[in-house]
Amino acid sequence: MIVTCEKCNTKFRLDDKLVPEKGIKAKCSRCGHIFMIFPPGRSEEDDEGPALSILDEDTDMAVPSMPVSGKKAARADQAKPSSFSRRLFFGALIALTVFCLFLLFAYMKTYKSTHTNRQADPGNKHITVSSETKEYFIDNIHLGQLFVVQGMVRNEYPEARSFIFLKATLYTDINKPYQTITLYCGNPLTKEQLRTLTLEKLQKIIKNKYGKSRSNVNVLPQAEVPFTVFFYNLPELSKLTNYKIEVISSEPYKPSE
């Protein structure tokens, strides 16, 4: 049967079985008006309209009637807000995730930049080579004539340092290096050693990072450590112009060393 709301004139399709002989209360789902429905007879009219709620007389609780367009259409209409809410929720979740990833990327970039700017001191900034060095030539029975430089380095760090490492360069022309030797401090060589030892044995001595009697370990602030460097396979002496001693690195002292 077709029922018309007394207030807004909206029409509804209602199952006849829901209307008893004595009538029943109904609530318009469009305007909310409550009115009585009686079974005057069936109607073949096929007008369409929104859902109508039938109210139980004792409880006034709404009993849903069958909507004109069918259950599927009503459910589809009811699902639209819920589907939109889910899409909105997942969209917000994706946006939040992207934003968090952006913040993480920015943080890592800043951290990396800060970490790079605060990288560890290479250990050559506060180790100085004394200007008072001793240079001389000496003949080695295996290598021929050697040019020897002996001197001291001073630890000007506020803490103890270890493994002070040097680079010595011999020049034949200005800014034209002829030979470069790397060595650790704390390994003095006697003239007897310089005369008699092979190149392999001499290099083994100056490559000892701990130094003789561990003199290159736990070098206290303002303390000095000796070094000896030698150059071999020399060119004509008239071509030698200069040499340079540089501190390459050192490490903070660790009691476990």
C-alpha positions as CSV (number, residue, x, y, z in Angstrom):
1,M,0.0,0.0,0.0
2,I,1.0,3.7,-0.5
3,V,1.0,6.0,2.5
4,T,1.2,9.8,2.4
5,C,2.6,11.9,5.2
6,E,-0.1,14.3,6.5
7,K,2.4,17.1,7.0
8,C,4.9,17.1,4.1
9,N,2.8,14.9,1.6
10,T,5.7,12.6,1.0
11,K,4.6,9.2,-0.2
12,F,5.8,5.8,1.1
13,R,5.3,2.2,0.0
14,L,4.4,0.1,3.0
15,D,3.8,-3.7,3.4
16,D,0.1,-4.3,4.1
17,K,1.0,-6.9,6.7
18,L,2.5,-4.3,9.0
19,V,-0.8,-2.5,9.4
20,P,-3.3,-4.2,11.7
21,E,-7.1,-3.6,11.5
22,K,-7.0,-1.1,14.4
23,G,-4.3,1.0,12.7
24,I,-0.7,1.8,13.7
25,K,1.5,4.8,14.3
26,A,4.0,5.8,11.6
27,K,6.9,8.4,11.6
28,C,7.9,10.2,8.4
29,S,11.5,9.8,7.8
30,R,11.7,13.1,5.9
31,C,10.0,15.6,8.3
32,G,9.6,13.4,11.5
33,H,5.8,13.8,11.7
34,I,4.0,11.0,13.5
35,F,0.6,10.0,12.3
36,M,-1.8,7.0,12.3
37,I,-2.1,4.6,9.4
38,F,-5.3,2.5,8.9
39,P,-5.8,-0.3,6.3
40,P,-8.3,1.3,3.9
41,G,-7.4,-1.3,1.3
42,R,-4.6,-2.0,-1.1
43,S,-3.4,0.4,-3.8
44,E,-1.6,-0.3,-7.1
45,E,-0.1,3.1,-7.1
46,D,3.7,2.9,-7.8
47,D,5.0,6.3,-6.5
48,E,8.4,6.3,-5.0
49,G,9.6,7.9,-1.8
50,P,12.0,7.7,1.1
51,A,11.8,5.0,3.8
52,L,9.0,5.2,6.4
53,S,9.3,4.1,10.1
54,I,6.4,2.2,11.7
55,L,6.1,2.8,15.5
56,D,5.0,0.1,18.0
57,E,2.1,1.4,20.0
58,D,3.4,0.3,23.3
59,T,7.0,1.3,23.0
60,D,7.0,4.0,20.3
61,M,10.1,2.4,18.8
62,A,10.5,2.7,15.1
63,V,10.0,-0.5,13.0
64,P,11.5,0.1,9.5
65,S,9.3,-0.4,6.5
66,M,10.5,-1.5,3.1
67,P,11.7,1.5,1.1
68,V,10.1,2.2,-2.2
69,S,13.3,1.8,-4.2
70,G,14.2,-1.5,-2.5
71,K,16.7,-2.5,0.2
72,K,19.8,-2.3,-2.0
73,A,19.2,1.3,-2.9
74,A,18.7,2.3,0.7
75,R,21.8,0.5,1.8
76,A,23.9,2.1,-0.9
77,D,22.6,5.6,0.2
78,Q,23.4,4.8,3.8
79,A,26.9,3.5,2.9
80,K,28.0,6.6,1.1
81,P,28.9,8.7,4.2
82,S,30.7,5.7,5.8
83,S,32.7,5.1,2.6
84,F,33.6,8.8,2.4
85,S,34.7,8.8,6.0
86,R,37.0,5.8,5.4
87,R,38.5,7.4,2.4
88,L,39.0,10.6,4.3
89,F,40.6,8.7,7.2
90,F,43.0,6.7,5.0
91,G,43.9,9.9,3.0
92,A,44.8,11.7,6.3
93,L,46.8,8.6,7.4
94,I,48.8,8.6,4.1
95,A,49.4,12.4,4.4
96,L,50.6,12.0,8.0
97,T,52.9,9.2,7.0
98,V,54.4,11.2,4.2
99,F,54.8,14.2,6.5
100,C,56.6,12.0,9.1
101,L,58.9,10.6,6.5
102,F,59.7,14.2,5.4
103,L,60.5,15.1,9.0
104,L,62.7,12.0,9.3
105,F,64.6,12.8,6.1
106,A,65.1,16.5,7.2
107,Y,66.3,15.3,10.6
108,M,68.8,12.8,9.1
109,K,70.1,15.4,6.7
110,T,70.6,17.9,9.6
111,Y,72.2,15.2,11.8
112,K,74.5,14.2,9.0
113,S,75.5,17.8,8.3
114,T,76.1,18.4,12.1
115,H,78.0,15.2,12.5
116,T,80.2,16.0,9.5
117,N,80.9,19.5,10.9
118,R,81.8,18.0,14.2
119,Q,83.9,15.2,12.9
120,A,86.8,14.1,15.1
121,D,90.0,16.1,15.1
122,P,92.5,14.3,12.8
123,G,95.1,14.8,15.4
124,N,97.5,17.1,13.6
125,K,96.1,20.5,14.8
126,H,97.9,20.7,18.1
127,I,101.1,18.7,17.5
128,T,104.0,20.9,16.5
129,V,107.4,20.1,15.0
130,S,110.3,21.8,16.7
131,S,112.2,24.2,14.4
132,E,115.4,23.0,16.0
133,T,116.2,19.9,13.9
134,K,119.5,18.2,13.1
135,E,120.4,17.3,9.5
136,Y,123.4,15.3,8.2
137,F,124.6,12.8,5.6
138,I,125.7,9.4,6.5
139,D,126.9,6.4,4.4
140,N,125.0,3.1,4.7
141,I,126.7,-0.1,3.7
142,H,123.6,-1.3,1.8
143,L,122.0,1.9,0.5
144,G,124.9,4.3,0.0
145,Q,124.5,7.9,1.2
146,L,121.5,8.8,3.4
147,F,120.2,12.2,4.2
148,V,119.0,12.1,7.9
149,V,116.8,14.5,9.8
150,Q,116.3,14.3,13.6
151,G,114.1,16.4,15.7
152,M,111.3,16.6,18.3
153,V,107.5,17.1,18.2
154,R,105.5,18.6,21.1
155,N,102.0,17.7,22.2
156,E,100.1,20.9,22.7
157,Y,96.7,19.2,23.1
158,P,95.1,19.6,26.6
159,E,95.1,15.8,26.9
160,A,97.5,13.0,26.4
161,R,98.0,11.7,22.8
162,S,99.3,8.5,21.2
163,F,100.6,7.3,17.9
164,I,101.9,10.6,16.5
165,F,102.4,10.0,12.8
166,L,104.5,12.1,10.4
167,K,105.2,12.7,6.8
168,A,108.6,13.8,5.6
169,T,109.1,15.1,2.0
170,L,112.4,15.8,0.3
171,Y,112.4,18.4,-2.5
172,T,114.7,18.9,-5.5
173,D,113.0,22.0,-6.8
174,I,110.5,24.4,-5.2
175,N,107.2,22.5,-4.8
176,K,108.6,19.5,-6.6
177,P,108.8,16.5,-4.2
178,Y,111.5,14.0,-4.8
179,Q,110.8,11.4,-2.1
180,T,108.2,11.1,0.7
181,I,108.6,9.0,3.8
182,T,106.0,8.3,6.5
183,L,107.0,7.3,10.1
184,Y,105.9,7.3,13.7
185,C,107.5,9.3,16.4
186,G,109.4,7.8,19.3
187,N,111.8,5.7,17.1
188,P,115.2,7.3,17.2
189,L,118.0,5.7,15.1
190,T,121.6,5.7,16.1
191,K,124.3,6.4,13.7
192,E,125.4,2.8,14.0
193,Q,122.0,1.6,12.9
194,L,121.9,4.1,10.1
195,R,125.3,2.8,8.8
196,T,124.7,-0.9,9.1
197,L,121.0,-1.9,8.9
198,T,119.2,-2.8,5.7
199,L,116.3,-0.7,4.3
200,E,113.8,-3.3,5.5
201,K,115.1,-3.2,9.1
202,L,115.3,0.6,9.1
203,Q,111.7,1.0,7.9
204,K,110.5,-1.6,10.4
205,I,111.9,0.5,13.2
206,I,110.3,3.8,12.1
207,K,107.0,2.1,11.4
208,N,106.6,1.0,15.0
209,K,103.5,3.0,16.1
210,Y,104.2,2.5,19.8
211,G,107.7,3.9,19.6
212,K,110.8,2.6,21.4
213,S,109.8,1.7,25.0
214,R,106.3,2.9,24.2
215,S,107.5,6.5,24.0
216,N,104.8,7.3,21.4
217,V,102.0,6.3,23.8
218,N,100.4,8.5,26.4
219,V,102.4,11.6,25.4
220,L,101.4,14.1,28.0
221,P,100.5,17.8,27.3
222,Q,103.6,19.8,26.5
223,A,105.7,16.7,26.4
224,E,108.1,16.1,23.4
225,V,108.8,12.9,21.4
226,P,111.9,12.4,19.2
227,F,111.8,11.3,15.5
228,T,114.4,10.2,13.0
229,V,113.7,10.1,9.2
230,F,116.2,9.2,6.5
231,F,116.1,9.6,2.7
232,Y,117.9,7.2,0.4
233,N,118.6,6.8,-3.3
234,L,119.6,10.5,-3.3
235,P,120.0,12.6,-6.5
236,E,123.0,14.8,-7.1
237,L,123.4,16.8,-3.9
238,S,123.4,20.1,-5.9
239,K,119.7,19.4,-6.8
240,L,118.5,19.1,-3.2
241,T,116.8,22.2,-2.2
242,N,114.6,21.6,0.9
243,Y,112.7,19.2,3.1
244,K,109.4,19.3,5.1
245,I,108.2,17.5,8.2
246,E,104.4,17.4,8.7
247,V,102.2,15.9,11.4
248,I,99.6,13.7,9.8
249,S,97.7,12.4,12.8
250,S,97.6,11.4,16.4
251,E,95.0,9.8,18.7
252,P,93.7,10.5,22.1
253,Y,95.4,8.3,24.7
254,K,93.3,5.3,25.9
255,P,94.4,3.5,29.1
256,S,93.9,0.2,27.4
257,E,96.7,0.9,24.8
